[in-house]
Amino acid sequence: MEQYDVIVVGVGSMGSATLCDMAKKGLKVLGLEQFTLANELSSHTGQSRLIRLAYFEHPNYVPLLKKAYAGWRQIESDAGVSLLHQTGIAYYGKPEGPLISGIQSSVSVHDLNMASISTDHYAPLQIPKDYKGLFEEVAGFITPEKAIRTYAQQALMHGAVLRQNERVISWRQHPNHIAVQTDQSSYQTDKLILTAGPHIQSLLPSFKLKLTITRQLIGWLNPSRWQEFSIDDFPCWVIEEEGIPGIYYGFPILPIEGFDGPIGLKIAYHAPGEVIEPGQVKSFDGSQGSERLLAVSRRYFWDQKMTMLNINSCMYTYSSDDDFIIDYLPQTDEKIILATGFSGHGFKFVPAIGDVLSKMARGLSEEVDLTFLSVDRFGDQEHLT
Ligand SMILES: Cc1cc2nc3c(=O)[nH]c(=O)nc-3n(C[C@H](O)[C@H](O)[C@H](O)COP(=O)(O)OP(=O)(O)OC[C@H]3O[C@@H](n4cnc5c(N)ncnc54)[C@H](O)[C@@H]3O)c2cc1C
């Protein structure tokens, strides 16, 4: 039977970076991925993911974000690729709303740079006059599919074993090893890392964790004047509309050269979508979601003639407080590591989480305080072992 120092279950966003880091540190590692790399049936496809530093969700995340920014630049330099594009993000919302006040809180706690902009700063946008505008220069987007492939390739180049289209069915902890059963083979490992995204529940049969899987729709619009939205002139944007939860957000049009499709002006809504089982992610009627995103475009863009070119879906894995869950699985003697509950905002952190999980597997301590992401915060009502 094949034996490893560490097996990573799920080579998606967090798993690919973790596998890469451990391979670089000289560990004997295996990554098991049930589908192919960068697959449409998990949480990481859709061409682009926002990255921002002045985190409106909570200032606690900023040290981890600083680590992530450094990690993105490191993997880019190691692999000779471009993954992080600092177009800046324009934020708009009521001054007292969670978006603007949350950003200002992170700015003041961590002394970050943030500029004020007027509501008519970007000509294509139609922003209510009583909203406040902010611009964060270091923010922008990452290309998730390319990032996952880059990490996986680097992991392989440093000796990792990667098996695609092989699903982990179960694992069992024994006194001296952990046995992992897949649909094709059996393995033994000293440590196990579970980075299974929205499919995590089937791997936690005796550990009940409150997680909610939702289907999220993303649209690509066809504007009247494409040149207005070029990556050189138009930034990423986030708008918090008064009276509704979450945020609307979007990207510039990404040029064909250098970026995968779909083509068009990407727009999305970051708030819980329909609750689903992971297998249902692609069975949806896009017309309602399409209508909603078109209505958003008519409220916030001057161009009233946009049409929808393409609508796609992806999944969020919500924890009960929208904060990540990064910890050792209780009562496993720190042999099994869990990273889940990324609640629709995890991708930007990928290099930092990869480093953190790799350190946890090697028994090293982490300088960034992550106690706010521990399993313990839920108390006994939320989980039973
Ligand atoms: C529409 C959308 C927009 C988003 N926008 C942003 C954004 O702008 N910024 C941001 O920071 N984040 C964003 N996110 C969130 C971010 O993409 C996720 O938080 C992140 O991808 C979660 O990573 P993960 O590693 O937990 O899961 P995944 O990337 O889904 O990886 C899990 C992997 O595990 C594999 N797997 C599962 N079970 C098994 C098994 N039993 N055996 C083998 N393999 C298995 C899966 O096939 C998958 O490849 C967005 C998400 C969506 C859906």
The ligand as a Tripos MOL2 file, in Angstrom:
@<TRIPOS>MOLECULE
LIG
   53    58     1     0     0
SMALL
NO_CHARGES

@<TRIPOS>ATOM
      1 C1        -19.4880   32.6000   -7.8230 C.3       1 LIG1
      2 C2        -18.3880   32.6960   -6.8250 C.ar      1 LIG1
      3 C3        -17.6950   33.8800   -6.6820 C.ar      1 LIG1
      4 C4        -16.6800   34.0100   -5.7410 C.ar      1 LIG1
      5 N1        -16.0100   35.1790   -5.6680 N.ar      1 LIG1
      6 C5        -14.9630   35.2980   -4.7970 C.ar      1 LIG1
      7 C6        -14.1820   36.4870   -4.7880 C.ar      1 LIG1
      8 O1        -14.4360   37.4070   -5.5640 O.2       1 LIG1
      9 N2        -13.1410   36.5430   -3.9310 N.ar      1 LIG1
     10 C7        -12.8270   35.5240   -3.0640 C.ar      1 LIG1
     11 O2        -11.8740   35.6520   -2.3060 O.2       1 LIG1
     12 N3        -13.5440   34.3860   -3.0640 N.ar      1 LIG1
     13 C8        -14.6010   34.2440   -3.9090 C.ar      1 LIG1
     14 N4        -15.3310   33.0900   -3.9520 N.ar      1 LIG1
     15 C9        -15.0700   32.0410   -2.9500 C.3       1 LIG1
     16 C10       -13.9250   31.1250   -3.2690 C.3       1 LIG1
     17 O3        -13.9060   30.7900   -4.6280 O.3       1 LIG1
     18 C11       -14.0510   29.8940   -2.3650 C.3       1 LIG1
     19 O4        -14.0620   30.3440   -1.0100 O.3       1 LIG1
     20 C12       -12.9250   28.9270   -2.5670 C.3       1 LIG1
     21 O5        -12.8330   28.5380   -3.9170 O.3       1 LIG1
     22 C13       -13.1470   27.6910   -1.6930 C.3       1 LIG1
     23 O6        -12.0270   26.8430   -1.8430 O.3       1 LIG1
     24 P1        -12.0350   25.3320   -1.3320 P.3       1 LIG1
     25 O7        -10.6530   24.8450   -1.5190 O.co2     1 LIG1
     26 O8        -12.6760   25.2510    0.0050 O.co2     1 LIG1
     27 O9        -13.0270   24.5570   -2.3190 O.3       1 LIG1
     28 P2        -12.8230   24.1520   -3.8460 P.3       1 LIG1
     29 O10       -12.0000   25.1270   -4.5760 O.co2     1 LIG1
     30 O11       -14.1840   23.8430   -4.3620 O.co2     1 LIG1
     31 O12       -11.9860   22.8080   -3.7830 O.3       1 LIG1
     32 C14       -12.4910   21.6030   -3.2670 C.3       1 LIG1
     33 C15       -11.9750   20.4780   -4.1440 C.3       1 LIG1
     34 O13       -12.1340   19.2550   -3.4510 O.3       1 LIG1
     35 C16       -12.5200   18.2580   -4.3660 C.3       1 LIG1
     36 N5        -13.1510   17.1710   -3.5900 N.ar      1 LIG1
     37 C17       -14.2430   17.2770   -2.8200 C.ar      1 LIG1
     38 N6        -14.5550   16.1000   -2.2400 N.ar      1 LIG1
     39 C18       -13.6270   15.2370   -2.6540 C.ar      1 LIG1
     40 C19       -13.4150   13.8380   -2.4170 C.ar      1 LIG1
     41 N7        -14.2310   13.1250   -1.6170 N.pl3     1 LIG1
     42 N8        -12.3580   13.2270   -3.0050 N.ar      1 LIG1
     43 C20       -11.5030   13.9340   -3.8170 C.ar      1 LIG1
     44 N9        -11.6880   15.2490   -4.0910 N.ar      1 LIG1
     45 C21       -12.7160   15.8980   -3.5190 C.ar      1 LIG1
     46 C22       -13.4690   19.0020   -5.2880 C.3       1 LIG1
     47 O14       -13.6930   18.3290   -6.4860 O.3       1 LIG1
     48 C23       -12.7620   20.3440   -5.4420 C.3       1 LIG1
     49 O15       -11.9020   20.3660   -6.5540 O.3       1 LIG1
     50 C24       -16.3470   32.9170   -4.8940 C.ar      1 LIG1
     51 C25       -17.0350   31.7050   -5.0400 C.ar      1 LIG1
     52 C26       -18.0390   31.5910   -5.9980 C.ar      1 LIG1
     53 C27       -18.7590   30.2770   -6.1280 C.3       1 LIG1
@<TRIPOS>BOND
     1     1     2 1
     2     2     3 ar
     3     2    52 ar
     4     3     4 ar
     5     4     5 ar
     6     4    50 ar
     7     5     6 ar
     8     6     7 ar
     9     6    13 1
    10     7     8 2
    11     7     9 ar
    12     9    10 ar
    13    10    11 2
    14    10    12 ar
    15    12    13 ar
    16    13    14 ar
    17    14    15 1
    18    14    50 ar
    19    15    16 1
    20    16    17 1
    21    16    18 1
    22    18    19 1
    23    18    20 1
    24    20    21 1
    25    20    22 1
    26    22    23 1
    27    23    24 1
    28    24    25 2
    29    24    26 1
    30    24    27 1
    31    27    28 1
    32    28    29 2
    33    28    30 1
    34    28    31 1
    35    31    32 1
    36    32    33 1
    37    33    34 1
    38    33    48 1
    39    34    35 1
    40    35    36 1
    41    35    46 1
    42    36    37 ar
    43    36    45 ar
    44    37    38 ar
    45    38    39 ar
    46    39    40 ar
    47    39    45 ar
    48    40    41 1
    49    40    42 ar
    50    42    43 ar
    51    43    44 ar
    52    44    45 ar
    53    46    47 1
    54    46    48 1
    55    48    49 1
    56    50    51 ar
    57    51    52 ar
    58    52    53 1
@<TRIPOS>SUBSTRUCTURE
     1 LIG1         1 GROUP 0 **** ****
